[in-house]
């Protein structure tokens, strides 16, 4: 028994070799069949059973917004199948199948490391950029003085705060890529919320109007540097996730003739 997870809107191509003698049941959500000519086929709901061998179905699609789950039973996988080397992580369900959660997690590690590396560079860039903008603002007469205590925010303090909050954003993005089913959507929500919240403190500080405007501009500069960089990394870091402790399934293109559902 193996399990295929289709995220909302996802399309997975079918390979005859992997569906030989296989019977599948939709256990959650809906799955639509894409026919040989590319036209949409029937939509199978929960508890619907079907097989694809000799049907001509080109691909499986998830027409809904939520993840659909398909349990697939295959009596036996021929070990002498010439195409078995094209089936990554799927040769024999009794001898070579490993936990999907571990495989998915390990495949994400390089992408997460790449995200963190680019995020660190962006954080340094954001700190340097905001410090330069703050220096220009000081030269233009902005004193960055906070009435509570009469202290002036130094340039080093601006750089430090920018770097710390930028690193926090990197860690949040990495966590979403690792554990969220929809990291890009969640990251967009988090980035918008944090940016909005960061604009509130300057207005509550009681500082002069020029200082408030400069602080708001600094927050927006940092966001302009960090958010696009992390958004691109999050989008590249999305990986297909499968049910825990079930073999991974890679489905490719079918060349047979007619869909058949039950």
C-alpha positions as CSV (number, residue, x, y, z in Angstrom):
1,X,0.0,0.0,0.0
2,X,1.3,3.4,-0.9
3,X,-0.2,6.9,-0.7
4,X,-0.2,9.8,-3.1
5,X,-0.9,13.3,-1.9
6,X,-2.0,15.9,-4.4
7,X,-2.0,19.5,-3.2
8,X,-4.6,22.0,-4.4
9,X,-4.3,22.5,-8.1
10,X,-1.5,20.0,-8.5
11,X,-1.1,17.8,-11.6
12,X,0.8,14.5,-11.6
13,X,1.6,12.6,-14.8
14,X,0.9,8.9,-15.0
15,X,3.3,6.1,-15.8
16,X,1.8,2.7,-16.9
17,X,4.7,0.8,-15.2
18,X,3.8,2.2,-11.8
19,X,0.1,1.5,-12.2
20,X,0.4,-2.1,-13.4
21,X,-2.1,-4.2,-11.5
22,X,-2.7,-1.3,-9.1
23,X,-6.1,-0.3,-7.7
24,X,-6.6,3.1,-6.0
25,X,-9.1,4.7,-3.7
26,X,-9.6,8.4,-3.1
27,X,-9.6,8.7,0.7
28,X,-9.7,12.5,1.0
29,X,-10.7,15.4,-1.3
30,X,-11.3,15.0,-5.1
31,X,-9.2,13.8,-8.0
32,X,-9.9,14.5,-11.6
33,X,-8.6,12.4,-14.5
34,X,-6.9,14.0,-17.5
35,X,-7.7,12.0,-20.7
36,X,-5.2,11.0,-23.4
37,X,-6.1,14.0,-25.6
38,X,-5.6,16.4,-22.6
39,X,-9.3,17.0,-22.1
40,X,-10.7,16.9,-18.5
41,X,-12.2,13.5,-17.5
42,X,-14.4,12.5,-14.6
43,X,-13.9,13.9,-11.1
44,X,-13.6,11.2,-8.4
45,X,-14.8,12.0,-4.9
46,X,-14.0,10.5,-1.6
47,X,-14.2,6.6,-1.4
48,X,-14.2,6.3,-5.2
49,X,-12.1,3.4,-6.5
50,X,-10.3,3.3,-9.8
51,X,-7.5,1.8,-11.8
52,X,-5.4,3.3,-14.6
53,X,-3.7,0.4,-16.3
54,X,-4.8,0.4,-20.0
55,X,-7.0,3.5,-19.6
56,X,-5.2,6.2,-21.5
57,X,-5.3,8.6,-18.6
58,X,-2.4,11.0,-18.9
59,X,-2.5,12.6,-15.5
60,X,-4.2,13.0,-12.1
61,X,-5.3,16.5,-11.0
62,X,-6.6,18.0,-7.8
63,X,-9.3,20.4,-8.8
64,X,-9.9,21.7,-5.3
65,X,-8.0,24.0,-2.9
66,X,-7.2,21.3,-0.3
67,X,-4.9,18.3,-0.4
68,X,-6.4,15.1,-1.9
69,X,-5.1,11.7,-0.7
70,X,-5.1,8.5,-2.8
71,X,-4.3,5.1,-1.4
72,X,-2.8,2.8,-4.0
73,X,-2.6,-1.0,-3.6
74,X,-0.3,-3.0,-5.9
75,X,0.0,-6.8,-5.5
76,X,3.5,-7.1,-6.9
77,X,6.1,-4.9,-8.6
78,X,8.1,-6.9,-11.2
79,X,11.8,-6.7,-10.3
80,X,12.8,-7.2,-13.9
81,X,10.8,-4.3,-15.2
82,X,13.2,-2.3,-17.5
83,X,11.7,0.9,-16.5
84,X,12.1,0.4,-12.7
85,X,15.2,2.6,-12.7
86,X,13.1,5.6,-13.8
87,X,10.9,5.2,-10.7
88,X,12.7,7.2,-7.9
89,X,12.2,5.8,-4.4
90,X,9.8,3.2,-5.7
91,X,11.1,-0.3,-6.7
92,X,9.5,-2.7,-4.4
93,X,7.1,-1.7,-1.7
94,X,8.3,-4.5,0.6
95,X,12.1,-4.0,0.4
96,X,12.9,-0.5,-0.8
97,X,10.1,1.8,0.4
98,X,11.1,4.3,3.1
99,X,9.2,6.8,5.2
100,X,8.0,9.6,3.0
101,X,8.3,12.1,5.8
102,X,12.0,11.4,6.2
103,X,12.6,11.5,2.4
104,X,10.6,14.7,2.0
105,X,12.4,16.3,4.9
106,X,15.9,15.3,3.7
107,X,15.1,16.6,0.2
108,X,14.1,20.0,1.6
109,X,17.3,20.5,3.6
110,X,19.4,21.8,0.7
111,X,16.7,24.3,-0.2
112,X,16.3,25.4,3.4
113,X,20.1,25.9,3.6
114,X,19.9,27.9,0.4
115,X,17.1,30.0,1.8
116,X,19.0,30.7,5.0
117,X,22.2,31.6,3.1
118,X,20.4,34.1,0.9
119,X,18.4,35.4,3.8
120,X,21.6,36.1,5.8
121,X,23.1,38.0,2.8
122,X,19.8,39.9,2.5
123,X,19.8,40.7,6.2
124,X,23.3,42.2,6.0
125,X,22.2,44.2,2.9
126,X,19.1,45.4,4.7
127,X,21.2,46.5,7.7
128,X,23.7,48.4,5.5
129,X,21.0,50.0,3.4
130,X,18.9,51.2,6.4
131,X,22.1,52.6,8.1
132,X,23.0,54.5,4.9
133,X,19.5,55.9,4.6
134,X,19.5,56.9,8.3
135,X,22.9,58.6,7.8
136,X,21.5,60.6,4.9
137,X,18.4,61.5,7.0
138,X,20.7,62.7,9.9
139,X,22.7,64.8,7.5
140,X,19.3,66.3,6.4
141,X,18.5,67.3,10.0
142,X,16.6,64.3,11.4
143,X,17.8,63.8,15.0
144,X,16.2,60.4,15.7
145,X,15.5,61.6,19.2
146,X,13.0,59.7,21.3
147,X,11.2,61.9,23.9
148,X,11.1,59.1,26.5
149,X,14.5,59.6,28.1
150,X,15.6,62.1,25.5
151,X,17.9,59.5,23.9
152,X,19.0,59.6,20.3
153,X,18.9,56.4,18.3
154,X,22.5,55.8,17.0
155,X,23.3,54.5,13.6
156,X,24.7,51.3,15.1
157,X,21.4,50.7,16.9
158,X,19.5,51.1,13.6
159,X,21.8,48.6,11.9
160,X,21.5,46.1,14.8
161,X,17.7,46.2,15.1
162,X,17.3,45.8,11.3
163,X,19.7,42.8,11.3
164,X,17.9,41.1,14.2
165,X,14.4,41.5,12.8
166,X,15.6,40.4,9.3
167,X,17.1,37.2,10.8
168,X,13.8,36.6,12.5
169,X,12.1,36.8,9.1
170,X,14.6,34.3,7.6
171,X,13.8,31.8,10.4
172,X,10.1,32.2,9.9
173,X,10.4,31.6,6.2
174,X,12.6,28.5,6.7
175,X,10.1,27.1,9.2
176,X,7.2,27.6,6.7
177,X,9.1,25.9,3.9
178,X,9.9,23.0,6.2
179,X,6.5,22.4,7.9
180,X,3.8,24.3,6.1
181,X,1.7,22.7,3.3
182,X,1.3,26.1,1.7
183,X,4.5,28.0,2.5
184,X,4.2,30.7,-0.1
185,X,0.7,31.7,1.0
186,X,1.6,31.6,4.7
187,X,4.7,33.6,4.0
188,X,2.7,36.3,2.2
189,X,0.4,36.6,5.1
190,X,3.2,36.7,7.7
191,X,5.2,39.3,5.7
192,X,2.2,41.6,5.3
193,X,1.3,41.3,9.0
194,X,4.8,41.9,10.3
195,X,5.4,44.8,8.0
196,X,2.1,46.5,9.1
197,X,2.9,45.9,12.8
198,X,6.4,47.3,12.4
199,X,5.0,50.7,11.2
200,X,3.0,51.2,14.4
201,X,5.8,51.9,17.1
202,X,7.1,55.1,15.4
203,X,3.7,56.7,15.7
204,X,3.5,55.7,19.4
205,X,7.0,57.0,20.3
206,X,6.0,60.6,20.6
207,X,9.0,61.7,18.5
208,X,9.0,64.6,16.1
209,X,7.2,64.2,12.8
210,X,10.5,64.1,10.8
211,X,11.8,61.3,13.1
212,X,8.6,59.3,12.8
213,X,8.6,59.7,9.0
214,X,12.3,58.6,8.8
215,X,11.7,55.5,11.1
216,X,8.8,54.5,8.9
217,X,10.9,54.9,5.8
218,X,13.6,52.8,7.3
219,X,11.2,49.9,8.1
220,X,9.9,50.1,4.5
221,X,13.5,50.0,3.1
222,X,14.3,46.9,5.2
223,X,11.1,45.3,4.0
224,X,11.8,46.1,0.4
225,X,15.2,44.3,0.7
226,X,14.1,41.3,2.7
227,X,10.6,40.4,1.5
228,X,11.3,39.9,-2.2
229,X,14.4,37.9,-1.5
230,X,12.7,35.6,1.0
231,X,9.6,35.3,-1.2
232,X,11.6,34.0,-4.2
233,X,13.4,31.5,-1.9
234,X,10.1,30.3,-0.4
235,X,8.6,29.8,-3.9
236,X,11.7,27.8,-4.9
237,X,11.6,25.9,-1.7
238,X,8.1,24.4,-2.1
239,X,8.3,20.6,-2.3
240,X,5.7,17.9,-2.7
241,X,4.8,16.3,0.6
242,X,3.4,12.8,1.0
243,X,1.7,11.0,3.9
244,X,4.0,9.9,6.7
245,X,5.5,6.5,6.6
246,X,4.1,5.7,3.1
247,X,6.3,5.0,0.0
248,X,6.8,7.9,-2.3
249,X,5.1,7.6,-5.7
250,X,6.4,9.2,-8.9
251,X,3.9,9.0,-11.7
252,X,4.7,9.7,-15.3
253,X,3.0,9.6,-18.7
254,X,0.6,6.9,-19.8
255,X,0.3,5.7,-23.5
256,X,-2.8,3.5,-23.2
257,X,-6.3,4.2,-24.5
258,X,-9.4,4.8,-22.3
259,X,-10.2,5.9,-18.8
260,X,-12.0,3.5,-16.5
261,X,-13.3,4.5,-13.1
262,X,-15.2,2.5,-10.5
